[in-house]
Amino acid sequence: MNRLPHILAGTMLSVTLAGLPAFAQDAGNPVETQAPNAPSQEPAFAGQTRAPQPAEPVEIKTEVVAEGLPHLWSMEFLPDGRMLVTAKQGAMHIIGTDGEAGPEIANVPEVFSNGQGGLLDVALAPDYESSGRIFFSFAEPRDDGNGTSVASARLVIDDQGGGSLEDVSVIFRQMPTYDGNKHFGSRLAFGPEGELYVTVGERSDAEPRVQAQDLQSGLGKIFRISQTGEALEGNPFAGEDGAQPEIWSLGHRNLQSATIDGQGRLWTVEHGPKGGDELNLPQAGKNYGWPEVTYGVEYSGEEVGDGITQMADTEQPVYYWDPVIAPSGMAYYDADAIPEWQGAFLVGGLVSQGVVVLHMENDRVKFEERINLDARIRDVKVGPDGAVYAVTEQRGGGNSTIIKLTKA
């Protein structure tokens, strides 16, 4: 039986981050000190960007609990404490509590893994303990290109820590299909009534990205669907002629971070252009502007469209970053192990190379701190022990690790 390299539980790295000179944080000042890419742009309200750091940031200890893994994209905790992970190239594995990574799970559908494509997010059904069902998003190869799709399946785990997917069904396909390799999204988040939110990208290129504003297109949208893939009653555009009834909100760029807060509300962070990553509280029927309204600039340095950052009938982000953090993965912290983070959002940073901690007050960012992990962070989850787990990746592939963050 093929097995991945053995996991080194806690033996690779054990470092206290906050409080050391290399990670010194200057309380009251923003953690971001670099010049913005769009220096002439002004926030719409105080505190919309570059929030101060907390006066007394918590000291965090880190340890590597898994290494030598394939290039991971997401992870989810199973009820027994094991981890279910997805690998970009199209494999799923279970990581045991004993530090052993099981063999590939059988029957994962074929994925398009070029560029930013691959096997993407995974989430347990709300009734997983009785149904064994999981949901996952992936870049699906299609006759005339590819697109982001969502499938459900029953996870059957065997005695060797592997297993198979049974009753696999693709329940939702983002349409139209496009022959590209960028901006697939995608995160899955279950709301309190079992509704499934699906975040997707707008495929990046100049022609399709404008469809983020088109209700007949599924590019650059958040969808709200049932667990069998249908549009839910109460969706804002369900009765509108030509509109895709599954759409919840529009005008998004590339959504790779999503979570549900303590009130059962969906929050997201999306990749902006060069500058302009956004934290949003997406609401039914609202337009979040892309590509007509955005902070930041094109990668070339030119203005995006007309360089507009505010426009009637589009929503302002709750918070934005310029320069970017390049967000991927997001969790709401509601555990007790790190009480200083209660009610905060934890966002993985690919460019910022760590976990971004957003302390909230009245749905605004009160403080921002960053836990430097010196690695691209692809996903973030809160474990059953209250610790925070971050999934690393290497640009262009290579092995992933899983890092555990606890209070020092």
N, C-alpha and C positions, 0 to 999 in steps of 0.2 A: 504493500500500500504506500503510495506517495504521501509524504508529509512535508509540511513547511518546516523551516528551521525552528528549533525549539525556542520558545519565548523565555527571555531572561526576566523573571519576575523581580523587579526592584533592584537588580544588580548593576544596571548600566549607569544610572544617573540618579543622584539624590542631592539636590541643590536647593537652598533657600534663596528665593528670587528677590522679593522686595526687601529693601534695606541694605543690600550690598551695593558698593560703588558702581558696579557695572549696570545695575538696574535702578539706580537712584531716581526717585520721583520727586519732583518739585511741587509740593502741595500748593494748590491755589492757582497754579499756572497750567495752561494746556499741555498735554503730553506731546502734542504735535508742535515741533519747532521749525520744520522746513517751510519754505515759502510756498504759497499756493500756486497752482498752475494757472489759475485765473484770478490774478490779484485785483482786478477791477470789480469783481463780483462781490456784492454785499449780501449777507444773510437777510432773510425776510423778518427775522425777529431775534431778540437777544437770546444767546445760548443755542442757536440752531447749528453751530459748528464750533469746534475748539472749546468745548466745555472744560472747566477746571478739573484738576485731579483732586481726589478726596484728601482731607487734611491728614488722615492717618490710614494710608493704604495697608491692607492686610499683608502679612508676610506669608508667602506661598512656597511650599516645598514641592518639588517635582520628582517623579521617578518613572523610568521607562518600564512598562509592564508587558510590552510586546514589541518585538523587532523582527526584521527579516521577513516581513509580510509583503505580499504583492502590493502594487500601487492601489491603495484603497481610495474609495470615494465616500463611504458612509459607514456608520455603525449604529447598532441598536441593542439595548440590553434585553435579554430574554428573562422571563420571570425567575429562573433559577440562578441568575447572576452571570451566566455565560453571555458572550457577545456574538451577535450575528453581524458579519461585515460583508460589504460588497467591494469587489475589485473592479477597477475601471475596464479592464480587458474582458470582463464578462463572467467572472466567477463569484460565488458566495462561499464563505467559510464560517464555521463556528469556532470561536476561541474559548477553550475551556477555562474554568476557574483555577485549574491546576497549571495554567500556562502552556497548554498544548493547543496547537492549531490543527483542526481536523481537516480531512480531505475535502476536495471540492464537492459541493452539493450538486446532485444530478438534476437535469431537466431545466436548467436556466435557459431561457430563450436566447437566440442569437442576438448579439448587439452590434451596432456600428460604433467602433471604438477609435476611429481616426479623429485627430484634432481634439476637440473638447467633448466628443461623444464617448459613450461607454455605458456600463451599468452604473446607475446613479443612486438615487436615494432608496432607503428601505424603511418601512414602518410596520409595526405590529398592528393587526386589527384590534379595535377596542375590546373585543371578546376573545382575544387570542388564546387565553388559558383554556377556554372550552372549544374553540373552533380550530385552533392551530393555524389560522390564516395570516398571511403577511401580504403586504402591498409593496411594490417596487416600481420605480420609474427607470426608463432606459432609452437610449437613442436607438430607435428601431430601424433596421434597413428596410427599405421599401422599393418597389419597382422603379419609381422615378426619383429616388433620392432617399431621404430619411426624415425622421421626426421624433419628437419626444412622445413616448407612450407610457401608460401605466398598466401594470398587470397585477392580478391577485393570484395567490396559490396557497395550498395547504403545505406547511413545512413539516416533513416527517423526519425526525432525527433518529439515527441508528446508534448502536452501542459503541461504534468507533468514533463518535463525535462528528460524523458526516451525516449523510441522508439524502433526501430528494425533495423536489417540489412536485406536488401532485395537484391535479385539477387546475392546471395553469390556464388562466384566461386573461387576454388583453381586454381590459374594461374601458379604456379611453385612449384615443389618439389625438394629439394636437394636429390640427389641420390648418393650412395646407402643408403637404409634403414639400420639402425643399432640398436641393442637392448642394448642401454646404456642410461644414464641419465645426461650426461655432454656435455658441449661445443656445444650448439646449435647456438651460436651467439645471437642476430642477429639485425642488423639495416637496415632501408630502407631510401634511399636518392634519390630524384629526381634531375637529372641534368637539365641544361637550355633548352634542347630540349625535355624534357619530358621523357627522358630515366630513367629507374629505376635501381639503384644499390642495390644489395642485399648482405649483408655480412653474412657469416656463420662460424661456427667453424669446427674443425676436429675431434670432438667427444672424444678427450682427451686420450683414452686408447692407449696402446703401439702399437697394431696392426693397428687400423684404422688411427691413426694420421699420419703415414707415407704416407697415400694417399693424404696428402696436396701437395705432389710433383707429383701426378699422374693426368694427364689431362683427363683420362677416369673416374675419380672420382670427385664428387662435394664436397668432404670434404676439409675444409681449403681453401676456395676460395672466391673471390668476383665475382659476376655475374652482367652482364649488359643486361637487358632485356626490351622488350616493355611492355606497360601497359596491354597487354593480355598474356604476359609470353614468347614470342618468343625471340630467340637470335637476336640481332640487327646487321644490316649491319655494317661492320667495326670492329666487335669483332675479337680479334687477332688469335683465334684458330678455327674459324668457318670452314675453309677449311681443317683442319688437320685430317687425318684419325684416328678415334677412340676418338678424343677429344670431350668433351662436348662443344658445340658451344656457350653456354651462358657465359662461363668463361671469365672474364676480367683480373684477376691476380691470382697468386697461391702462395703457400708457407706461408699461414697464420695459426695462431694458433686459437685464439678465439676472434672474432671481435664483440665487443659490443659498439663501438663508431664510428659514421660516420657523416659527415656533408659536405655541399657544401660551398666553399669559395666565396669571392666576384668576382672571375674570372670564376665561374662556375665549379671549379675543385673539385673532391672528395678527402677528407682527412679522414683518419681513425686512431683510436688508438686501439691496440689489447692487450689482456692479454698475457704477456709472462709467462715463468715458474717462479721460485723463483728468481726474478730479470729479467729484460728483457722486460717489457712493452714497446711497440713501437708506436711512431707517424710516420705515413707514408703518402706519396702522391702517392697512387697507380696508376700506369700507365699501359696501355694496354700491355699485354703479359709479364710483368715483374714478376720475381720470388723473393719473399721476404724471402726465406730461410728455414722456419720451416719445419721439425724439424732438418734439417742438419746443419743449421747455425743460431745461436741465441746468444744473451747476456743472462746472468743469468745461473742458475743451476737447476737441478731437485729438487723437493720438499725434496727429501732425502739428498740433498747436493752434490750428484754425478754430474759429468759433463753430459750435454745433448749430447748424441752421442759422438763425438770426441772432444767436447769442442771448436768447431770452431766458431769464431765470424765474420770472413770475408772469402769470397770465390768468385772466378770469376763467373760471370753469375748470381749472386744473388745481390739484392739491399740492401744497408745499410739503416737502419731507419734514418729518419730526426732527431730523438731524441729518447732516451730511458731512462728508470728509473730503478735503482737498489739501494735500495729496490723498490718494486713496489708501484704504487698508486692503482692498480686494477681498470682499467678504465671502466666506463659504462655511456653512454650518452655523447653527444658532441654538441656544437653549435658554430657557427661563429658569432661574435658580430659585427653587422653593424648598430647599433642604435646610438642615440645621448644622451641618458640619462646618460650613463657613458662614457664620451668621452675618458678617459684614456684607455679604453679597446677597442677602435676602431681597427678592424682588428685582434683582438686576438681570439684564440680558447679557449673555456670554456669546460673543461672535468670533468665529475663526477668522484669522487674517492671513491671506496668502502672501501679500506684499509686506504687511507689517510684521509677519513672522511670529505670531503669538496669539493669545486670547485677548480680545478687547472686551472690557467689562464696562457696561453702561448702567450706571446707577440712576434710577428713574424717580421722578416726583411729578405728580399731576400730568402724566403722559408726556413729560419732557425729560431730556437728559440733564440731570443735575451735575453729575461727575462722570468723567471718563478716565479709566486707568487701563494700562496695558501690561499683561504678563508676557514678558519676552521669552520665547521658547527657542529662538534661533532656528526656526524651521517653518516652512509653509504649513498652515493649519487648514485641513480640508473639512473637518467635521468636529463638532463639540457636543458632548452629551453629559448629563448629570447621572451618575451611577446610583444604584440602590443604597450605597453606603454614604451618599451625600458628597462624595468626591467628584471632581470634574475630570472628564477624560477627553483628551484632544488627539485627533488623528492627524499625523503628519504626512506630507508627500514631498517628492522631489520633482522639480520642474522637468517635464519631458519623460517622466517615468521613474524607474528605480523603486527601491523598497520603501515601505511605510513603517512607521512605529506608532504605538499608542502610549501616550504620556498621561500619567495620573497626577492631578493637582490637588493638594491638601493644604490645610492651614498648618503653618510651621509651628 
